[in-house]
């Protein structure tokens, strides 16, 4: 493993958490549909520039049905997450979103008849308990916006469904092309929902609007570049670090101080994801065909 690749992954995750912070800031002026449109529309523009300048492959038009399906699912996910992040502390919304890998495992068991290892059941229980701890504890300000909690809990479920779908589409295009097509479709779908009542940009919105798409696109490019030389087991550390980034951004920009139940619930979710990763890694080694030794 090259340390440079890991550093790129850390930088990419920091930018994606910064994107979430910008989305939370935009929540004072825009609704969830409008934030989603700006996020995906902006990312699509930046990714088009990246593909053109780096001479990457463009999305294949023959796969348009799959592009549309992924885009629709990401619209639902984005609207739920952005609604949650504007109604919950940033660190809480991020921690709840981290439970997505656990739901990916559940979907694999339910729809693809995957045989789970015993440790995976423990991972799922830990993730559910961790989410419950945060919900029961309420948010950092003492408010009880039930709709924000519902959105925050549903977002990782729909995101997990999108990840499962993406696994089946992974061979269609390159990672950049898949992301570009998904972002473009999502932005187009959100146009009729976002444009009515879209406010004229005021004050800080002028730099927040292009920044959310820029952070999303750059974060993705850094992650995909770093992952080329970073093992999946090491990337898990990067993913867990998003909790710290979210807590830091929430404290600096929104004066949100994570309470004890955030750290307890977050630790349970991280433990669940770590166990799930171990179970998946072991299963992959067991099913991997053995290569005959050279004579």
N, C-alpha and C positions, 0 to 999 in steps of 0.2 A: 504493500500500500504506500502511495506517495502522500507525504504530508500536505503537499500543495493541493491535491484533490480534496482532502478533508477540509482544508481551509476554504476552498471554493464552496463546498457544501454548507459550511457554517455561514458564509457571507450570503449565500442564496436564501437560507432559512431566515436570516436576519431581515433581508429585504421583503420577504413574504410576510413576516410579522409586522414590518413597517407598513406594508400595504393594508393590513388589517387595521392598524392604528389610524391611517388616513381615512379608511372607510368609516371608522367610528366617528372621526371628526366631521366627515361629510354628513353624518346622520343628523346633524343639527339643521341641515338645509334640504336634504334629499331623502326620499323614502327608499325602501329596500330595492324596488324595481329600478329606480334611477341610479342607485349606487352600483347595482349589478350591471346595468348598461354601460356606465362609465368604465367600470373595471374591465369588462370583456371587450368593449369597443376599443378602449385604449390599448389593451394588451394585443388585440388583433393588429392595430396600426404599427405598434413597435415590432411585433413579430414579422410582419410583412417586410419591414425595413431590414430586419435581421436576416431573413431568408434571402432577400435580394442581394444584400451586401456580402453575405457569407456563402452565397451560391448553394444554399441548401435545397432539398427537394420540396416541391409544392404538394399540397394535399391532392390525392387522386379523386377526380370528379366522379369516377365510376363507383366510388364508395359513398355517394351522397346520402343514401338512406342511413348508413351507420353514423355519418357525421351529424345528421339531424337528430338521431336518437340520443347520441352523447350530449349534443348541445341542449336538448330539452331537459335532460336529467340534470345537467349542470346549472340550468336556469333555476330549477327548483331548489337545488342545493345552495346556490349563491344567495337567492332571496331569503331562504331560511337563515343562513349563516349571518348575512348582513343585517337582517332584522334582529337576530340575537345579539350580535356584537354592538349594536346601537342601543340595546336595552339592558345589557349585562356588562359587568366589568370585563375588560379585554382579556385578562388572564383566565377568567372563568370560561368565557366563550371558547378560548383556545384549548383549554383543558378538556372541555366536553367534546370538541372536535377531534381530539387525539384518540377518542374511543373508536374511531372509524375502523381501524384494523380488526377490532374484535367483531364488529358486525360483518366485516368481509368474511371472517371465518364462519360466522353463523349462516350467511348466505351460501357459502360453499357446502356446508352440511345439509342445508334445507333443499337447495335446488340442484346441486351437482353430486349429491350422495357421497360427499367426501367422508372418509372415516376419521373422526377426530382422535387425537391422542388424549389420554387421560389428563395430561397437563393443560391441554387446551380448554377443557371444561373449567379448570381452576382460573385460567386467564380470563375467560368470559365472565365468571362470577366476580372476579376482582374489578373488572372494568365497570360492570353494572353497579356494584357497591360504591365504587369511587364516584360515579356520576350521581348516585343517590345522596351521598354525603354532601355534595355541593348543593344539590337542590334543596335538601332539608335545611341546610344552613342558611339559605337565603343569600342575597347579594351583599356586596361590601357596603352599600349605603343604607341597608336596612329596608329598601323598597321591595315590594313583592309583585313584580310585573309577571304574571303567570304566562302571558303570551310570549315574552322574551325567553322564559325557561323552556316553553314548549318548542319554540323555534330552535333554540340551542341544542335541545335533545334530539330533534328530528334531523337536523342538518348532517350529523355524521352518519345517520342511517342511509339517507339518500346519496351521500357521497360514497359510502361503501358500495351501494348498488352501481354507481358510476364506475368505481374502480374494478368491480367484477366484470362489468361490460367492457371496460378498456382492456382487460386481460385478453378478451376474445378478439379484440380489434388490434392488438399490439403489432401483428405482422402486416397490417394493411399499409401503414406509412411509417415514416420516421417519427421520433418523439416530438420534434419541432412541428412537423406537418400535422400530427394528430392534435397538438395543442392549438395550433393556428385555426384548424377547421372547427374545433370545438368552440373556441372563443368567438369566431366569426358568426357561427350559427346562433350561439347564445345571445350575442349582441343584436342580431337581426330579430330574433324572437322577442326580445325585450323592447324593441323600438315602440310598438303601439302601447305598451304598458308604461314606458318611462317618459315619453315625450309630452303627453298631456300634463299640463301643470308644471313642467320643468322650469325652475326659477332661473332668472338671469343671474349669472355668477356675481358674487359680491365678495369683497375683501379677500380672505384667504382661499376662497374657492378657486381663484384664478390659478394658483399653483397646485392646489390639491387635485383638481380634475385631471391634469395630465400626469400627475405624480403617481396616482393609484395604478394606472395602466403600466407606467414605466417600471414601478417596483415589481408588479406582477410578472411582466415579461422578463426583466433582468434577473429576478429571483429564479425563475424557471431555467433560464439559460445557464446561470451559474451552477444550479443544482445538477442539470443534465451533464454539464462539462465535468464537474467534480466527480460524479458517479462513475465515470469511465475508469477511474483509478481508485475508487473507494469501495471496499466490500460492503455488502448489505448489512452485515453485523455491526460494522463501524458507523454506518449511516444512521442506525437506530439512536446513537448518541446525539447526532445532529438533530434528529426529530424531537427527542426529549428536551433538548436545549430550547426549543420554541417556547416552552413554558416560562423559562427565565426571560427570554426576549419579551414575551407578552407582558409578564409582570413588570419588567423594567419600563416598557413603553407606557403601560397603564399608569404607573406611578409618576413618571416624568411629565407626561402630557395631559393626564386626566385626574391626577391626584388620587388614584385608586390604590389603596393599601390592602394587599391580599390578606385575608384573615386565616386563622389556623385551619379551618375546614377546607380551604383551597389547597393547602400543602398536603393535608391528609388525603383528600379526594384525588388530587393530582398524583400523589405517590402511588395510590392504588391503581389508577389508570395506567401509569407508566409501568408498574410491576406486571399488570395484566398484559400489556403490549409486549413487554420483554419476554414473558413466558410464552406468549403466542409465537413470537419470533423464533424462540428456541425449538418449540414443537414443529414449526414449519421447516426449520433448517434440518432437524433430525429426519423428518419425513422425506425431504429432498435427497438426503444422503442414502436413505434406505432404498428409494426407488430409482436412483441414478444407475444407469447401466455401467457395468464394470468394463474398463478398457483393457484388452489383453496386453500383457507385458511384451515389450519388444524382445525378440530372441537374438 
